[in-house]
Amino acid sequence: LKEFDIIVVGGGHAGIESAWLASQFEVRVGMVTMNGVEIGSTPCNPSIGGVGKGQVVREIDCLGGLMGKVADRSGIQYRTLNESKGYAVQSTRVQVDKDLYAQYATEEIEENERIELIRGKVVEIEHSENLKTFTITLSSGDQFLAKKLIITTGTFLKGKLHRGEEVKNGGRVSCEQSPGMEELFPKVGRLRKRFKTGTPPRIDRETINYSSLVEQKSDRTSQNFHWAHDPKKRIQEQLSCYIAHTNSNTLSTIRENKEKSPIFNGQISGVGPRYCPSIEDKAFRYLDRDIHHVFIEPEGLQAATVYPNGVSTSLPKEIQQEFIRSIVGLEKAKILVYGYAVEYDVVDTTELRETLEHKKIQGLYFAGQVCGTSGYEEAAGQGVIAGINSALSCLGREEFILGRTVSYIGVMVQDLVTNVRDEPYRLFTARAENRLTIREDNALVRISGYRKALGLDMEIDRYQSSFMAEYELLLHLVENYRDRQSKMSLSSYLRQSDRDPINTLLEYLENEGLSFTREVIRTVAISCLYDGYITRSHQEIEKFEKYSRKMVQWEALIENSNISNECRARISKVRPENFGQLRNIEGIRPATVAFVAGTLR
Ligand SMILES: Cc1cc2nc3c(=O)[nH]c(=O)nc-3n(C[C@H](O)[C@H](O)[C@H](O)COP(=O)(O)OP(=O)(O)OC[C@H]3O[C@@H](n4cnc5c(N)ncnc54)[C@H](O)[C@@H]3O)c2cc1C
């Protein structure tokens, strides 16, 4: 029986980062993934980043993960989202060539000497509590042994595909189904509700009348994700996206066929992502609205298809054809792959710790869509946490927790382990209490200390040290330089001026003959802009941090009559390990929080 320290089941975005980060420690990793499923595939929109997600990609990058690097290498259109809003909520989004993304991700995994790639479907998992090992059996009969097991099975657990009346078993189109949660892990709690997600039809790119659509070119000023890439130099040729709109004909076709929609006729019981609704959802949720954006996005430099973002659907083929052709510019559109929805099993994440290890089954970790999230970046961010922690645990080292006050990954993980999910979870900036501090531009400043403490000795070290040295020098300069007449510090001036702080700081430095790296100038200028808020939020964070890591005895709290029955029931369900988790339980009353805070020393 071949043995590994860690086996990762799954080669999606969660699996890739889990295996990659784990392999950065002295451990042997096996990655098992199904035949016929590409490593790093993008089964929905081939785009990485976006609001709240671009921040995660940079956090992953600063910890040494792969997503940002692979996205840049395969990026064919860049945009900065939320440009009209403040710098704090701006995020980079990169449309990628889906074949190149999968190719580069596969190469990274295959070339890593500490990772062994195993092709096959896991059909049985045995856990020996005494030996503290997991034995996995593939459908071929091959068996492997591991000390730690990371499950990143995405939408595959008992996956069921829907398109009109057609119902098929499968993890996604043209892919097999995996055994469900109950078959693989009888002792692990799955959510009673199943989740679902859907995807739009893919259209032959030669059959679109682009001249009647609005072109959106790749943005030259957006920054690459990976720290070692020249921030603005593109690796691939850049393509445009185009904007189309639905109209009253599109929406009437959908509304008239409500009974043929698996979402509305009872065929699908799973809950879909609120923030990525299907066109059917939009048609019935916004009855007074017929116009919705449809972004026509390329799937690759050579790909025959484009992705019509905004019209995910599980309606029958003929209805998909009809409503797509009602859109101006798509009158002659030929659908090459029809849209569909997939329903799948999800683990109850309140059974997981902040390391993403199962509370009852030591050594078993979960990450990605199987945890009830939706999105590549969310999956990858969890993969980082599970990968690092499984390796640390193998080596008997202290666990790694990235707090919610320093990272979006931390926000997500804490949200997941604290509350029972009743719908797919997606990150966005409003989920973070201190989004002015956890920005895309300062990811290196926020994350570098953690990477160093983990002892991940990667190439990033030298770059990071010089960035941090310049950053601290410039910060010192802007805080201490005072205008002779007004006595105002440069940082106050940047904050109060009506002009863009980055350009103002650049100009000042040029006039003084001082030279700093552009990215450092950007981070310092934005930090100055938010300085007042950040100081206040740091005071809040300090207070919060002081308490949030304090352990709470949930067993005692659920017996405590000072706490309402409802709150006791919620505490008993979640079993919070610390005050931070208790405070984040959905529906917990302020009085309970105050009572528990009073018991902490
Ligand atoms: C139809 C569809 C629509 C989607 N729509 C959206 C959307 O609107 N918005 C959005 O953000 N995201 C969407 N996604 C989700 C997106 O695919 C995921 O968020 C992301 O891919 C999750 O990554 P993951 O690593 O968790 O899992 P996946 O990418 O699903 O990877 C799962 C991996 O597990 C492996 N695997 C599964 N079971 C087994 C087994 N028993 N044995 C061995 N290997 C196994 C598979 O081979 C695969 O490599 C959609 C996905 C699909 C399929």
The ligand as an SDF file (V2000), in Angstrom:
LIG
                    3D

 53 58  0  0  0  0  0  0  0  0999 V2000
  -22.2110   24.1300  -13.7710 C   0  0  0  0  0  0  0  0  0  0  0  0
  -21.3330   24.9420  -12.9120 C   0  0  0  0  0  0  0  0  0  0  0  0
  -21.6490   26.2430  -12.6630 C   0  0  0  0  0  0  0  0  0  0  0  0
  -20.8780   27.0250  -11.8460 C   0  0  0  0  0  0  0  0  0  0  0  0
  -21.2470   28.3120  -11.6290 N   0  0  0  0  0  0  0  0  0  0  0  0
  -20.5190   29.0990  -10.8540 C   0  0  0  0  0  0  0  0  0  0  0  0
  -20.9130   30.4330  -10.6300 C   0  0  0  0  0  0  0  0  0  0  0  0
  -21.9250   30.8770  -11.1180 O   0  0  0  0  0  0  0  0  0  0  0  0
  -20.1560   31.2130   -9.8470 N   0  0  0  0  0  0  0  0  0  0  0  0
  -19.0500   30.7300   -9.2650 C   0  0  0  0  0  0  0  0  0  0  0  0
  -18.4010   31.4820   -8.5820 O   0  0  0  0  0  0  0  0  0  0  0  0
  -18.6720   29.4630   -9.4250 N   0  0  0  0  0  0  0  0  0  0  0  0
  -19.3770   28.6340  -10.2330 C   0  0  0  0  0  0  0  0  0  0  0  0
  -18.9920   27.3520  -10.4620 N   0  0  0  0  0  0  0  0  0  0  0  0
  -18.1960   26.8030   -9.4740 C   0  0  0  0  0  0  0  0  0  0  0  0
  -16.7660   26.6450   -9.7360 C   0  0  0  0  0  0  0  0  0  0  0  0
  -16.5970   25.5650  -10.5840 O   0  0  0  0  0  0  0  0  0  0  0  0
  -16.2150   26.2940   -8.4150 C   0  0  0  0  0  0  0  0  0  0  0  0
  -16.3910   27.3340   -7.5340 O   0  0  0  0  0  0  0  0  0  0  0  0
  -14.7950   25.8920   -8.3710 C   0  0  0  0  0  0  0  0  0  0  0  0
  -14.4120   25.1670   -9.5050 O   0  0  0  0  0  0  0  0  0  0  0  0
  -14.6600   25.0560   -7.1450 C   0  0  0  0  0  0  0  0  0  0  0  0
  -13.4100   24.5660   -7.0490 O   0  0  0  0  0  0  0  0  0  0  0  0
  -13.1670   23.2640   -6.2230 P   0  0  0  0  0  0  0  0  0  0  0  0
  -11.7060   23.0660   -6.2380 O   0  0  0  0  0  0  0  0  0  0  0  0
  -13.8370   23.3500   -4.9160 O   0  0  0  0  0  0  0  0  0  0  0  0
  -13.9070   22.0950   -7.0130 O   0  0  0  0  0  0  0  0  0  0  0  0
  -13.9420   21.6710   -8.5190 P   0  0  0  0  0  0  0  0  0  0  0  0
  -13.3130   22.6600   -9.3980 O   0  0  0  0  0  0  0  0  0  0  0  0
  -15.3320   21.2690   -8.7890 O   0  0  0  0  0  0  0  0  0  0  0  0
  -13.0150   20.3780   -8.5380 O   0  0  0  0  0  0  0  0  0  0  0  0
  -13.3900   19.1820   -7.9370 C   0  0  0  0  0  0  0  0  0  0  0  0
  -12.2870   18.1830   -8.1430 C   0  0  0  0  0  0  0  0  0  0  0  0
  -12.5440   17.0250   -7.3730 O   0  0  0  0  0  0  0  0  0  0  0  0
  -12.2940   15.8710   -8.1330 C   0  0  0  0  0  0  0  0  0  0  0  0
  -13.1500   14.8200   -7.5810 N   0  0  0  0  0  0  0  0  0  0  0  0
  -14.4380   14.9120   -7.1900 C   0  0  0  0  0  0  0  0  0  0  0  0
  -14.8610   13.7600   -6.6560 N   0  0  0  0  0  0  0  0  0  0  0  0
  -13.8250   12.9000   -6.7260 C   0  0  0  0  0  0  0  0  0  0  0  0
  -13.6410   11.5500   -6.3500 C   0  0  0  0  0  0  0  0  0  0  0  0
  -14.6140   10.8310   -5.7750 N   0  0  0  0  0  0  0  0  0  0  0  0
  -12.4420   10.9800   -6.5900 N   0  0  0  0  0  0  0  0  0  0  0  0
  -11.4220   11.6730   -7.1550 C   0  0  0  0  0  0  0  0  0  0  0  0
  -11.5380   12.9720   -7.5140 N   0  0  0  0  0  0  0  0  0  0  0  0
  -12.7250   13.5700   -7.2960 C   0  0  0  0  0  0  0  0  0  0  0  0
  -12.6060   16.2540   -9.5610 C   0  0  0  0  0  0  0  0  0  0  0  0
  -11.8710   15.4530  -10.4370 O   0  0  0  0  0  0  0  0  0  0  0  0
  -12.1420   17.7090   -9.5710 C   0  0  0  0  0  0  0  0  0  0  0  0
  -10.7820   17.7680   -9.9000 O   0  0  0  0  0  0  0  0  0  0  0  0
  -19.7490   26.4960  -11.2590 C   0  0  0  0  0  0  0  0  0  0  0  0
  -19.4000   25.1700  -11.4890 C   0  0  0  0  0  0  0  0  0  0  0  0
  -20.1880   24.3920  -12.3190 C   0  0  0  0  0  0  0  0  0  0  0  0
  -19.8120   22.9570  -12.5530 C   0  0  0  0  0  0  0  0  0  0  0  0
  1  2  1  0
  2  3  1  0
  2 52  2  0
  3  4  2  0
  4  5  1  0
  4 50  1  0
  5  6  2  0
  6  7  1  0
  6 13  1  0
  7  8  2  0
  7  9  1  0
  9 10  1  0
 10 11  2  0
 10 12  1  0
 12 13  2  0
 13 14  1  0
 14 15  1  0
 14 50  1  0
 15 16  1  0
 16 17  1  0
 16 18  1  0
 18 19  1  0
 18 20  1  0
 20 21  1  0
 20 22  1  0
 22 23  1  0
 23 24  1  0
 24 25  2  0
 24 26  1  0
 24 27  1  0
 27 28  1  0
 28 29  2  0
 28 30  1  0
 28 31  1  0
 31 32  1  0
 32 33  1  0
 33 34  1  0
 33 48  1  0
 34 35  1  0
 35 36  1  0
 35 46  1  0
 36 37  1  0
 36 45  1  0
 37 38  2  0
 38 39  1  0
 39 40  1  0
 39 45  2  0
 40 41  1  0
 40 42  2  0
 42 43  1  0
 43 44  2  0
 44 45  1  0
 46 47  1  0
 46 48  1  0
 48 49  1  0
 50 51  2  0
 51 52  1  0
 52 53  1  0
M  END
$$$$
